Amino acid sequence: MRYISTRGQSPALPFCDILLGGLAPDGGLYLPERYPTVSRAELDAWRGLSYAHLAFAILSKYIDDIPAADLKALLDQTYTAETYGFTRGGENAAEITPLCWLEKGKLALLELSNGPTLAFKDMAMQLLGNLFEYVLAKRNETINILGATSGDTGSAAEYAMRGKRQVKVFMLSPHGRMSEFQRAQMYSLGLSPADDNIFNIAVTGMFDDAQDVVKAVSNDAAFKSRYKIGAVNSINWARVLAQIVYYFKGYFAATQNNGQQVSFCVPSGNFGNICAGHIARQMGLPIRELVLATNENDVLDEFFKTGVYRPRSSKETHVTSSPSMDISKASNFERFVFDLVGREPEVVRKLWAEVDKGGAFDLRDTPYAARLSGFAFASGRSAHADRLATIKSAYEHYGVTIDTHTADGLKVALEHPQPAGVPLLVLETAQAAKFAETLRIALGHEPERPAALAGLEALPQKVDVMAADVERVKAYIVRHA
């Protein structure tokens, strides 16, 4: 399997080569040259597999330059009950992504946030850390990871990479824009010899400003090569690939046989999480509908309702109580548009030439508008008042405590009822403890948190604050790389 750029001007490469690089040299995103399909016989064989074994079955279709025995060992090392042990009371951590039924057979939460940082990003990032370590050791190389986070990616990446001697992590986050818990998770790293490969940079601006800096540095081919810059943001294909697995696992958990369909509702800011669902559907997983949920930063909801993709400036981006979705330029959206326009890279180049200039594109009067319905997307929007009401309602009616992003998903899911016999799974993207400030308002009390994370906010923190300036960030990397 080889990987091509959405912009068509970079050579096709094997998996291990794109694993370390992030963006393609032409500024595009890597995708496999084709999506492998899954037969009914394979679905039948996969239904009873453990999470790690299911991951091996799926990833083997995409990775052929890591020996099968080594790949299986990496997956067995990654997906353990010990790593994903922060479950709700009474649940089996060995399931890795257990289902929490709200209405039996009809509506459920797919729990993706039982890992070390209580966010769904751990599902892919723990694997990414092990893959990086494996490939770098084989090649006797080092790497400097540069990333941007709106909240959860940063801590998930840092916890996955901490202490890995061949890796340094430089993570940009929007200064003062994350929750207290999120800041404590990230900024408490980098202080001890055990994690002195971690560097946190808080930029004065929004997430999109931080993301723009990462893209600019990654597009400087000479700097990227000299300082061996890699990426762990959702622009990294391996992140999306790892996330495909839990759509299959959720499907098997919610159904009795492979003749049934399931729908998923996904809180989405950067389009990476739901992009994995799109690819699972392209592979043949019986997904009836993918429901995308945004917060007040509703660029993606606007596109799926109108056909217009209109990214906002950082000044137009709202600061909300679901901060990990405070994003107005969805980096992974380019992957979906590549499929939407028939995998024609010249079309993608033309569309993103406008986006990269700060503009928009309109597909309403193009042949692509008619194709959009064939990808089975729906969408909706949630605001702060909706969030509070949904958190309270979930607690009172279902007896579960959900975080603000999952609340956005549940609110939109309830607006998209499915036909009888089609379960709707809401992807639970973080645990409520990460957003205690809003949970106190909604419920009047503190959300529960794992005992192992008590007192996290009181730990010493280390972070460097600077403007969202490409040259300043480069200089910082040069000093510490």
C-alpha positions as CSV (number, residue, x, y, z in Angstrom):
1,M,0.0,0.0,0.0
2,R,1.4,3.4,-1.0
3,Y,0.2,6.8,0.0
4,I,-0.6,9.8,-2.2
5,S,-1.1,13.5,-1.5
6,T,-4.5,15.2,-1.8
7,R,-2.7,17.8,-4.0
8,G,-1.1,15.3,-6.3
9,Q,2.4,16.8,-6.6
10,S,4.3,14.6,-4.2
11,P,5.6,11.0,-4.8
12,A,3.7,8.0,-3.5
13,L,5.3,6.6,-0.4
14,P,5.0,3.6,1.9
15,F,3.5,3.9,5.3
16,C,6.6,4.2,7.4
17,D,7.9,7.1,5.3
18,I,4.7,9.2,5.7
19,L,4.4,8.2,9.4
20,L,7.2,10.5,10.4
21,G,6.4,13.4,8.0
22,G,2.9,14.7,8.6
23,L,2.1,17.1,5.7
24,A,3.2,16.0,2.2
25,P,5.9,18.2,0.5
26,D,3.2,19.8,-1.7
27,G,1.2,20.9,1.3
28,G,-1.4,18.2,0.9
29,L,-2.5,15.4,3.2
30,Y,-1.6,11.8,2.7
31,L,-4.3,9.2,1.9
32,P,-3.9,5.6,0.7
33,E,-4.1,5.3,-3.1
34,R,-7.2,3.2,-2.6
35,Y,-9.4,2.2,0.4
36,P,-9.3,-1.6,0.9
37,T,-12.8,-3.1,1.1
38,V,-14.0,-5.5,3.8
39,S,-16.1,-8.5,2.8
40,R,-19.0,-9.9,4.7
41,A,-16.9,-13.0,5.5
42,E,-14.3,-10.8,7.0
43,L,-16.9,-8.9,9.1
44,D,-18.2,-12.2,10.3
45,A,-14.7,-13.3,11.3
46,W,-13.9,-10.0,13.0
47,R,-17.0,-9.8,15.1
48,G,-15.6,-11.7,18.1
49,L,-12.0,-10.3,18.1
50,S,-10.4,-8.4,20.9
51,Y,-9.7,-4.7,20.3
52,A,-5.9,-5.3,19.6
53,H,-6.7,-8.2,17.2
54,L,-9.3,-6.2,15.4
55,A,-6.8,-3.4,15.0
56,F,-4.3,-5.8,13.6
57,A,-6.9,-7.1,11.0
58,I,-7.7,-3.6,9.9
59,L,-4.3,-2.0,10.0
60,S,-2.7,-4.9,8.1
61,K,-4.7,-3.8,5.1
62,Y,-2.9,-0.4,5.2
63,I,0.6,-1.2,6.5
64,D,2.7,-3.6,4.6
65,D,6.2,-2.3,5.4
66,I,6.2,-3.4,9.1
67,P,6.5,-7.2,9.5
68,A,3.2,-8.7,10.6
69,A,4.6,-10.1,13.8
70,D,6.1,-6.7,14.8
71,L,2.8,-4.8,14.0
72,K,0.8,-7.3,16.0
73,A,3.2,-6.9,19.0
74,L,2.9,-3.1,18.8
75,L,-0.9,-3.3,18.8
76,D,-0.9,-5.8,21.7
77,Q,1.4,-3.4,23.6
78,T,-0.8,-0.4,22.9
79,Y,-4.4,-1.6,23.5
80,T,-4.4,-3.0,27.1
81,A,-6.8,-2.7,30.0
82,E,-4.1,-1.1,32.0
83,T,-3.7,1.8,29.5
84,Y,-7.4,2.3,29.0
85,G,-8.5,1.7,32.6
86,F,-10.3,4.9,33.5
87,T,-13.7,3.4,32.8
88,R,-17.1,4.1,34.4
89,G,-17.8,1.9,37.4
90,G,-18.4,-1.7,36.6
91,E,-17.3,-1.6,33.0
92,N,-14.7,-4.0,31.5
93,A,-11.6,-2.1,30.7
94,A,-10.4,-4.9,28.4
95,E,-13.1,-3.9,25.9
96,I,-11.0,-0.7,25.5
97,T,-14.1,1.2,24.0
98,P,-17.1,-0.1,26.0
99,L,-20.6,0.9,25.0
100,C,-22.8,2.8,27.5
101,W,-26.4,2.3,26.5
102,L,-28.7,5.3,27.2
103,E,-31.7,3.7,25.5
104,K,-31.1,0.0,24.9
105,G,-30.7,-0.9,21.3
106,K,-31.4,2.7,20.2
107,L,-28.9,5.3,21.7
108,A,-25.5,4.8,23.3
109,L,-22.2,6.4,24.1
110,L,-19.2,4.8,22.6
111,E,-16.6,5.5,25.3
112,L,-13.3,6.6,23.7
113,S,-11.9,8.5,26.7
114,N,-10.7,5.9,29.2
115,G,-7.0,6.4,28.4
116,P,-4.4,8.3,30.4
117,T,-5.5,11.8,29.4
118,L,-9.2,11.1,29.5
119,A,-9.7,12.0,25.9
120,F,-10.4,10.1,22.6
121,K,-7.0,11.3,21.3
122,D,-5.4,8.6,23.4
123,M,-6.9,5.9,21.2
124,A,-4.6,6.9,18.3
125,M,-1.8,8.7,20.1
126,Q,-0.7,5.8,22.3
127,L,-0.2,3.8,19.1
128,L,1.5,6.6,17.4
129,G,4.0,6.9,20.2
130,N,4.8,3.2,19.9
131,L,5.0,3.3,16.1
132,F,7.4,6.3,16.2
133,E,9.6,4.6,18.7
134,Y,9.7,1.4,16.6
135,V,10.4,3.1,13.2
136,L,13.0,5.5,14.7
137,A,14.9,2.7,16.4
138,K,14.9,0.7,13.1
139,R,16.3,3.7,11.2
140,N,18.5,4.9,14.0
141,E,17.0,8.4,13.7
142,T,15.5,11.1,15.9
143,I,12.6,13.4,15.3
144,N,11.3,16.8,16.6
145,I,7.5,16.7,16.7
146,L,5.7,20.0,16.2
147,G,2.0,20.1,16.9
148,A,-0.9,22.4,17.8
149,T,-3.7,21.7,20.2
150,S,-7.0,23.1,21.1
151,G,-7.0,21.1,24.3
152,D,-6.7,17.3,24.1
153,T,-4.3,16.5,21.3
154,G,-1.4,18.1,23.1
155,S,-1.7,16.2,26.4
156,A,-2.4,12.9,24.5
157,A,0.7,13.4,22.4
158,E,2.9,14.3,25.3
159,Y,1.8,11.4,27.4
160,A,2.4,9.1,24.5
161,M,5.8,10.5,23.7
162,R,7.1,11.3,27.2
163,G,10.5,9.7,28.0
164,K,11.0,8.4,24.4
165,R,14.7,9.3,23.9
166,Q,14.6,9.7,20.1
167,V,11.7,12.1,20.2
168,K,11.2,15.7,21.3
169,V,7.8,17.3,21.4
170,F,7.1,21.0,20.8
171,M,3.4,21.6,21.4
172,L,1.6,24.9,20.7
173,S,-1.6,25.8,22.5
174,P,-3.8,28.9,22.6
175,H,-2.8,30.9,25.7
176,G,-5.5,30.9,28.3
177,R,-8.1,29.2,26.1
178,M,-8.1,25.6,27.5
179,S,-9.7,24.3,30.7
180,E,-7.7,24.3,33.9
181,F,-7.5,20.5,33.8
182,Q,-6.2,20.5,30.2
183,R,-3.5,23.1,31.0
184,A,-2.4,21.2,34.1
185,Q,-2.2,17.9,32.1
186,M,0.1,19.5,29.5
187,Y,2.1,22.1,31.4
188,S,3.0,19.8,34.3
189,L,5.2,17.8,31.9
190,G,8.7,18.7,31.0
191,L,9.9,19.4,34.5
192,S,11.6,16.1,35.4
193,P,14.3,14.0,33.7
194,A,11.6,11.4,32.9
195,D,9.8,13.8,30.5
196,D,12.4,16.5,29.7
197,N,11.8,15.8,26.0
198,I,8.5,17.8,26.3
199,F,8.2,21.5,25.5
200,N,5.0,23.5,25.8
201,I,4.5,26.8,24.0
202,A,1.4,28.9,24.7
203,V,0.7,31.3,21.8
204,T,-1.2,34.5,22.2
205,G,-4.2,33.8,19.9
206,M,-6.6,31.0,19.0
207,F,-6.0,27.4,18.0
208,D,-6.1,28.3,14.3
209,D,-3.2,30.7,14.8
210,A,-1.2,27.9,16.4
211,Q,-2.2,25.5,13.6
212,D,-1.2,28.0,11.0
213,V,2.3,28.3,12.6
214,V,2.7,24.5,12.5
215,K,1.7,24.4,8.8
216,A,4.0,27.2,7.9
217,V,7.0,25.5,9.6
218,S,6.0,22.1,8.0
219,N,5.9,23.8,4.6
220,D,9.5,25.1,5.0
221,A,11.1,22.1,3.3
222,A,14.7,23.1,4.2
223,F,13.9,23.7,7.9
224,K,11.8,20.6,8.1
225,S,14.6,18.5,6.7
226,R,17.4,20.0,8.8
227,Y,15.5,19.8,12.1
228,K,13.6,16.6,11.3
229,I,10.2,18.0,12.0
230,G,7.4,15.5,12.3
231,A,3.7,15.8,13.1
232,V,1.2,14.1,15.5
233,N,-1.8,16.3,14.8
234,S,-4.7,14.8,12.9
235,I,-2.9,15.7,9.7
236,N,-0.8,12.6,10.4
237,W,-2.4,9.7,8.5
238,A,-1.6,7.2,11.3
239,R,-3.9,9.1,13.6
240,V,-6.8,8.7,11.3
241,L,-6.0,5.1,10.5
242,A,-6.0,4.2,14.2
243,Q,-9.3,5.8,14.7
244,I,-11.0,3.7,12.0
245,V,-10.8,0.7,14.4
246,Y,-13.2,1.9,17.0
247,Y,-16.0,2.5,14.4
248,F,-15.8,-1.3,13.6
249,K,-15.6,-2.1,17.3
250,G,-18.6,0.1,18.1
251,Y,-20.5,-1.5,15.3
252,F,-19.9,-5.0,16.5
253,A,-20.8,-4.0,20.1
254,A,-24.1,-2.4,19.1
255,T,-25.4,-5.1,16.7
256,Q,-26.2,-8.8,16.8
257,N,-25.3,-9.6,13.2
258,N,-23.6,-8.0,10.2
259,G,-26.8,-7.5,8.3
260,Q,-27.7,-4.5,10.6
261,Q,-26.8,-0.9,10.2
262,V,-25.5,1.6,12.7
263,S,-25.2,5.4,12.7
264,F,-22.6,7.5,14.5
265,C,-22.8,11.1,15.9
266,V,-19.4,12.7,16.2
267,P,-18.4,16.0,17.9
268,S,-16.0,17.5,15.4
269,G,-13.7,20.5,15.1
270,N,-10.8,19.4,12.8
271,F,-12.8,16.7,11.0
272,G,-10.2,14.0,11.9
273,N,-12.5,11.8,14.1
274,I,-15.4,11.8,11.7
275,C,-13.0,11.4,8.7
276,A,-12.1,8.0,10.2
277,G,-15.8,7.1,10.2
278,H,-16.1,8.2,6.6
279,I,-13.2,5.9,5.6
280,A,-14.7,3.0,7.6
281,R,-17.9,3.5,5.6
282,Q,-15.9,3.5,2.3
283,M,-14.3,0.2,3.4
284,G,-17.8,-1.3,3.7
285,L,-18.8,-1.0,7.3
286,P,-22.6,-0.8,7.3
287,I,-22.9,2.8,8.5
288,R,-26.3,4.3,7.7
289,E,-25.4,7.9,8.6
290,L,-22.5,10.0,10.0
291,V,-23.9,12.9,12.0
292,L,-21.4,15.7,12.6
293,A,-21.9,18.0,15.6
294,T,-20.2,21.4,16.0
295,N,-20.3,24.0,18.7
296,E,-20.8,27.7,17.9
297,N,-17.8,27.4,15.5
298,D,-20.1,25.9,12.9
299,V,-18.0,26.0,9.7
300,L,-18.5,22.3,9.1
301,D,-22.2,22.4,9.9
302,E,-22.6,25.2,7.4
303,F,-20.8,23.2,4.7
304,F,-23.0,20.1,5.1
305,K,-26.1,22.3,5.1
306,T,-25.2,24.6,2.2
307,G,-22.2,23.3,0.3
308,V,-20.1,26.4,1.2
309,Y,-16.9,26.0,3.1
310,R,-16.1,29.3,4.7
311,P,-13.3,29.2,7.3
312,R,-13.3,32.0,9.8
313,S,-10.5,34.2,11.0
314,S,-9.2,33.8,14.6
315,K,-11.1,37.0,15.5
316,E,-14.3,35.4,14.3
317,T,-13.7,32.2,16.2
318,H,-15.8,31.9,19.3
319,V,-14.3,30.9,22.7
320,T,-16.7,28.3,24.0
321,S,-17.2,25.8,26.8
322,S,-16.3,23.0,24.4
323,P,-12.9,24.4,23.7
324,S,-11.4,21.5,21.8
325,M,-13.8,22.3,19.0
326,D,-13.0,26.1,18.9
327,I,-11.6,25.6,15.4
328,S,-12.6,27.4,12.2
329,K,-10.2,25.7,9.7
330,A,-10.7,22.0,9.7
331,S,-7.4,20.5,8.7
332,N,-8.7,17.0,7.9
333,F,-11.6,18.3,5.8
334,E,-9.2,18.3,2.8
335,R,-9.1,14.5,2.9
336,F,-12.9,14.2,2.6
337,V,-13.1,16.8,-0.2
338,F,-10.5,14.9,-2.1
339,D,-12.9,11.9,-2.1
340,L,-15.9,14.1,-2.8
341,V,-14.4,15.6,-6.0
342,G,-13.5,12.1,-7.3
343,R,-9.9,12.1,-6.1
344,E,-8.9,14.8,-8.6
345,P,-5.9,16.6,-7.0
346,E,-6.0,19.6,-9.4
347,V,-9.5,20.3,-8.1
348,V,-8.3,20.2,-4.5
349,R,-5.4,22.4,-5.3
350,K,-7.7,25.0,-6.8
351,L,-10.1,24.9,-3.8
352,W,-7.4,25.2,-1.2
353,A,-5.6,27.9,-3.1
354,E,-8.6,30.0,-2.1
355,V,-8.7,28.6,1.5
356,D,-5.0,29.3,2.0
357,K,-5.5,32.9,0.9
358,G,-8.1,33.3,3.6
359,G,-11.1,32.7,1.3
360,A,-13.8,30.2,0.9
361,F,-15.2,27.8,-1.8
362,D,-18.8,27.1,-2.9
363,L,-19.7,23.7,-4.3
364,R,-23.4,24.4,-4.8
365,D,-23.4,24.9,-8.5
366,T,-20.8,22.2,-9.3
367,P,-21.2,18.5,-10.1
368,Y,-19.9,17.7,-6.6
369,A,-23.0,19.0,-4.8
370,A,-25.0,16.1,-6.1
371,R,-22.4,13.6,-4.9
372,L,-22.5,14.9,-1.3
373,S,-25.6,13.0,-0.4
374,G,-24.0,9.8,-1.4
375,F,-21.6,10.1,1.5
376,A,-24.4,9.9,4.1
377,F,-23.5,12.9,6.2
378,A,-25.9,15.0,8.3
379,S,-25.0,17.8,10.7
380,G,-26.1,20.0,13.5
381,R,-24.9,22.7,15.9
382,S,-24.9,23.2,19.7
383,A,-24.4,26.3,21.8
384,H,-23.5,26.9,25.4
385,A,-27.1,26.8,26.7
386,D,-27.7,23.6,24.8
387,R,-24.6,22.1,26.4
388,L,-25.7,22.9,29.9
389,A,-29.2,21.6,29.3
390,T,-27.9,18.4,27.7
391,I,-25.4,17.7,30.5
392,K,-28.2,18.1,33.1
393,S,-30.7,16.0,31.1
394,A,-28.2,13.2,30.6
395,Y,-27.5,13.1,34.3
396,E,-31.1,13.2,35.3
397,H,-32.6,10.9,32.7
398,Y,-29.8,8.5,32.0
399,G,-27.7,8.7,35.1
400,V,-24.5,9.5,33.3
401,T,-22.2,12.5,33.5
402,I,-20.9,13.7,30.2
403,D,-18.4,16.4,29.2
404,T,-19.2,19.5,27.1
405,H,-18.1,18.1,23.8
406,T,-20.0,14.9,24.2
407,A,-23.0,17.0,25.2
408,D,-22.7,18.8,21.8
409,G,-22.8,15.3,20.2
410,L,-25.7,14.1,22.2
411,K,-27.8,17.2,21.6
412,V,-27.3,16.9,17.8
413,A,-27.9,13.1,17.9
414,L,-31.3,13.6,19.5
415,E,-32.2,15.9,16.6
416,H,-31.4,13.0,14.2
417,P,-33.6,10.0,15.2
418,Q,-32.8,6.9,13.3
419,P,-35.2,4.3,11.8
420,A,-36.2,1.4,14.0
421,G,-33.4,-1.1,14.4
422,V,-30.6,1.3,13.7
423,P,-28.7,2.2,16.9
424,L,-27.2,5.7,17.0
425,L,-23.8,5.8,18.8
426,V,-22.5,9.1,20.1
427,L,-18.7,9.2,20.3
428,E,-17.8,10.2,23.9
429,T,-14.7,12.3,23.2
430,A,-13.6,13.3,26.7
431,Q,-14.5,12.7,30.3
432,A,-16.4,15.3,32.3
433,A,-13.5,15.9,34.8
434,K,-11.6,17.7,32.1
435,F,-14.2,20.5,32.0
436,A,-15.2,20.8,35.7
437,E,-15.8,24.6,35.4
438,T,-18.8,24.1,33.1
439,L,-20.0,20.9,34.8
440,R,-20.3,22.8,38.1
441,I,-22.6,25.2,36.4
442,A,-24.7,22.5,34.7
443,L,-25.0,20.1,37.7
444,G,-24.1,22.2,40.8
445,H,-21.4,19.8,41.8
446,E,-17.9,18.6,40.8
447,P,-17.7,15.8,38.2
448,E,-16.0,12.6,39.4
449,R,-12.4,12.1,38.3
450,P,-10.1,9.1,38.6
451,A,-8.3,9.0,42.0
452,A,-5.0,8.8,40.3
453,L,-5.6,12.3,38.8
454,A,-6.6,14.0,42.1
455,G,-4.7,17.3,42.7
456,L,-3.5,17.6,39.1
457,E,-4.1,21.3,38.9
458,A,-1.8,21.9,41.9
459,L,1.3,20.4,40.3
460,P,4.1,22.8,39.1
461,Q,3.8,23.9,35.5
462,K,6.2,24.8,32.8
463,V,5.2,26.7,29.7
464,D,6.7,29.4,27.4
465,V,4.4,32.1,26.2
466,M,5.0,33.8,22.9
467,A,3.3,35.4,19.9
468,A,2.0,33.1,17.1
469,D,5.0,34.0,15.1
470,V,6.6,31.5,12.7
471,E,10.2,32.8,13.1
472,R,10.0,32.9,16.9
473,V,8.7,29.3,17.0
474,K,11.5,28.2,14.7
475,A,14.1,29.9,16.8
476,Y,12.7,28.1,19.9
477,I,13.0,24.8,18.2
478,V,16.5,25.5,17.1
479,R,17.5,26.3,20.7
480,H,16.0,23.1,22.1
481,A,16.1,20.5,19.4
